[in-house]
Amino acid sequence: MGEYGRRQNFFLIRRIFCLALAVSGTSHATAHASPWSRPDGEILLISRADYFKSDLGVVNIGGELVDGRFERVETNNYVEFGLTEKITIGSKLFYGTSWLTRGADVETDTGFGEIEFFAQRQVFRNGRHAGAIKIAGAVPSDASSGARLGLQSDGADIEISALYGRTIITRPFKIFATAELGYRKRFSDAADQVRLLTTVGIEPSKRWLILLDTFSVKSAENERPGGVDYDVVKFQPAIVWRASKRWSVQAGVSEEVAGRNLALGRTYFLGLWTRF
């Protein structure tokens, strides 16, 4: 294989690595999305440990066909604070280690994935439903860590979204549904995105909560040369056990069921929720 072919393989693998890193981070948006504002002065903290894996299939490295896979172990922390009766503020912070395996070759990267801040205002609320608007800003991490190099590139993100939630039934058990629709402007080479998050919650008892989430990203396809451009659809079932009034434990899996310009993968996660 000539020098041109080797360079093409290098850039192909680099792009796969970046896309896998980017997609492993899309589960962050499903950490929590509620149109009901946090009570004044209350704090919600969700700490999660995630393991993501994507099989990249057969990859040509220097003329040799080898199996490739991408893995990431990550901690992500989400916090909400009820600033006033109608305004909730919060942030997200992600840190992890990634492995890109191509046959016997393994590349490892460790660093912050993303730091995000948001503010959400309750527009209306009654006993049956609620609505809110939210603005969020994602600050790029140290690019040398590569933790989400393909997703964040050299700029920040701003997202504006609308949220709506409704209690469907309360007896013999509670069922509720929420939706968040947002547009993410990306001040980098990456394409802007339209994002939709939906949740159906089932509470069979005070101790248990079943969550069925879907998360969709649709690219605006306005990326600059070399910028990331992908679509993805995820389905995420999870179960929450309320150990006490303050503490809850969550476990679940996030399955990427469809996508474009990426290798689909799966995330297993375990989380701890606390309110105070």
C-alpha positions in Angstrom: 0.0 0.0 0.0 1.3 3.5 -1.0 1.7 6.5 1.2 -1.6 7.9 -0.1 -3.4 4.7 0.9 -1.9 4.8 4.4 -2.8 8.4 4.9 -6.4 7.6 3.8 -6.6 4.8 6.3 -5.2 7.0 9.1 -7.8 9.7 8.5 -10.6 7.1 8.2 -9.7 5.6 11.6 -9.3 9.0 13.1 -12.8 9.9 11.9 -14.3 6.6 13.3 -12.6 7.3 16.6 -14.0 10.8 16.8 -17.5 9.7 15.8 -17.5 6.9 18.4 -16.4 9.4 21.0 -19.1 11.8 20.0 -21.8 9.2 20.0 -20.7 7.8 23.4 -21.5 11.2 24.7 -25.0 11.6 23.3 -26.4 9.6 26.3 -25.6 12.6 28.4 -28.7 14.4 27.2 -30.9 11.7 28.6 -29.6 12.2 32.1 -32.7 14.1 33.1 -35.3 16.3 31.3 -38.3 17.4 33.3 -40.6 20.3 32.6 -41.5 20.5 36.3 -39.3 23.0 38.0 -37.2 22.0 41.0 -38.7 23.3 44.3 -37.2 26.5 45.6 -33.9 25.7 47.3 -33.9 22.0 46.5 -31.0 20.2 44.9 -31.1 17.1 42.7 -27.9 15.3 42.1 -27.5 12.3 39.7 -24.1 10.5 39.5 -23.7 7.8 36.9 -21.1 5.3 35.8 -21.4 4.4 32.1 -19.8 1.7 29.9 -20.2 2.2 26.2 -19.2 -0.3 23.4 -19.4 -0.1 19.7 -18.2 -2.8 17.3 -16.6 -1.1 14.3 -16.3 -4.3 12.1 -13.4 -5.1 9.9 -10.9 -2.3 9.4 -8.0 -2.1 6.9 -4.8 -1.2 8.7 -1.7 -1.0 6.6 -3.2 -3.6 4.2 -4.2 -6.0 7.1 -7.8 -6.6 7.9 -8.5 -6.5 11.6 -11.5 -6.3 13.9 -12.1 -2.9 15.4 -14.1 -1.8 18.5 -14.5 1.4 20.5 -15.1 1.4 24.3 -15.6 4.1 26.9 -15.9 4.1 30.7 -17.3 7.3 32.0 -18.6 9.1 35.0 -21.2 11.8 34.5 -22.6 14.1 37.1 -25.8 16.1 36.8 -27.1 18.7 39.2 -30.3 20.8 39.4 -31.0 23.6 41.8 -34.3 25.4 42.4 -33.2 29.0 42.2 -36.7 30.3 42.6 -40.2 28.8 42.4 -40.1 29.0 38.6 -36.4 29.0 37.7 -34.2 25.9 37.8 -30.4 26.0 37.0 -28.0 23.2 36.7 -24.9 21.7 35.1 -23.5 18.5 33.7 -19.9 17.3 33.9 -18.5 14.2 32.2 -15.1 12.5 32.6 -13.9 9.2 31.2 -11.4 6.9 29.4 -11.8 5.6 25.9 -10.2 2.7 24.0 -10.0 2.3 20.3 -8.9 -1.3 19.5 -7.8 -2.4 16.0 -6.4 -5.9 16.2 -3.4 -5.8 18.5 -3.2 -2.0 18.4 -5.0 -0.1 21.2 -5.3 3.7 21.5 -6.3 5.1 24.9 -7.5 8.6 25.8 -8.6 10.1 29.1 -10.2 13.4 29.8 -13.3 15.6 30.3 -16.0 14.9 27.9 -18.1 18.0 28.3 -19.1 20.8 30.7 -22.6 22.1 30.3 -24.6 24.8 32.2 -28.3 25.5 31.8 -31.2 27.6 33.0 -34.9 26.5 32.8 -38.0 28.6 33.4 -41.4 27.2 34.2 -44.0 28.7 31.8 -47.1 27.0 33.2 -48.0 24.3 35.7 -51.0 22.7 37.2 -52.0 19.3 38.6 -52.1 17.6 35.2 -49.3 19.1 33.0 -46.4 21.5 32.9 -44.3 23.4 30.3 -40.9 25.1 30.4 -38.2 26.6 28.2 -34.5 26.0 28.6 -31.3 27.4 27.4 -28.0 25.5 27.7 -24.4 26.2 26.9 -21.8 23.5 26.4 -18.2 24.5 27.0 -15.6 22.6 25.1 -13.2 20.6 27.2 -9.4 20.5 26.8 -9.1 19.3 23.2 -5.8 17.5 24.0 -7.8 15.0 26.0 -9.8 14.1 22.9 -12.6 13.1 25.2 -15.2 14.4 22.8 -12.9 15.8 20.1 -15.1 14.8 17.2 -18.2 16.3 18.8 -17.0 19.6 20.2 -14.2 20.4 17.8 -13.0 24.0 18.4 -16.1 25.7 19.6 -19.0 25.8 22.1 -22.6 24.8 21.7 -25.8 26.7 22.6 -29.1 24.9 22.7 -32.7 26.3 23.2 -35.4 23.9 23.9 -39.1 23.6 24.9 -40.3 21.0 27.4 -43.7 19.6 28.1 -45.0 17.0 30.5 -48.3 15.5 31.4 -49.6 13.1 34.0 -51.7 10.5 32.1 -53.2 8.5 35.0 -52.7 8.3 38.7 -54.7 5.2 39.6 -54.2 2.2 40.0 -50.6 3.4 39.4 -49.1 6.6 38.0 -48.1 7.1 34.3 -46.6 10.3 33.0 -44.9 11.4 29.8 -42.5 14.2 28.9 -40.9 15.6 25.8 -38.1 18.0 25.1 -37.5 19.5 21.6 -34.4 21.6 21.1 -32.1 23.2 18.5 -28.4 23.1 19.1 -26.2 25.7 17.4 -22.6 24.6 17.2 -19.9 27.3 16.9 -17.4 24.9 15.3 -17.0 22.9 12.2 -19.7 20.4 13.4 -23.3 20.5 12.0 -26.1 22.0 14.0 -28.6 19.6 15.4 -32.3 19.2 16.2 -32.7 17.0 19.3 -35.8 15.3 20.7 -36.0 13.5 24.0 -39.1 11.7 25.2 -39.8 9.9 28.4 -42.6 7.6 29.6 -42.6 7.0 33.3 -44.5 4.3 35.1 -44.7 4.2 38.9 -46.2 0.9 40.0 -45.5 1.8 43.7 -43.8 4.5 45.8 -40.5 2.4 45.7 -40.2 1.8 42.0 -40.1 3.9 38.8 -39.7 2.5 35.3 -38.4 5.0 32.7 -38.6 4.4 28.9 -36.6 7.1 27.1 -36.0 7.8 23.4 -33.4 10.2 22.2 -33.1 11.4 18.6 -30.5 13.7 17.0 -31.0 15.0 13.5 -28.2 16.8 11.8 -28.8 20.1 10.0 -26.1 19.0 7.6 -24.5 22.4 7.6 -21.1 21.2 8.8 -17.9 22.8 7.5 -15.2 20.6 5.7 -14.0 18.0 8.2 -16.8 18.7 10.7 -18.9 16.0 12.3 -22.3 15.3 10.8 -24.4 12.4 12.1 -27.9 11.3 13.0 -28.7 8.8 15.8 -31.8 7.3 17.5 -31.6 5.7 20.9 -34.0 3.7 23.1 -33.2 3.7 26.8 -35.1 1.6 29.4 -34.2 2.0 33.0 -35.5 1.2 36.5 -35.2 3.3 39.6 -35.5 2.0 43.1 -36.3 4.6 45.8 -34.3 3.3 48.7 -35.5 6.2 50.9 -37.1 9.7 50.5 -33.6 11.1 49.7 -31.8 8.3 47.9 -32.6 6.3 44.7 -30.6 3.8 42.6 -31.0 3.7 38.8 -29.9 1.0 36.4 -30.4 0.7 32.6 -29.2 0.3 29.1 -29.1 2.7 26.2 -29.4 1.1 22.7 -28.6 2.9 19.5 -31.2 1.5 17.1 -30.6 3.7 14.0 -28.0 6.2 12.8 -26.0 7.7 10.0 -22.3 8.3 9.7 -21.5 6.3 12.9 -21.1 2.8 14.2 -24.0 2.0 16.5 -23.3 0.9 20.1 -24.8 0.2 23.5 -24.3 1.8 26.9 -24.8 0.1 30.3 -25.2 2.5 33.3 -25.7 2.6 37.0 -26.6 5.7 38.8 -27.3 7.2 42.2 -29.9 10.0 42.7 -30.2 12.2 45.8 -32.3 15.2 46.8 -31.6 17.6 49.6 
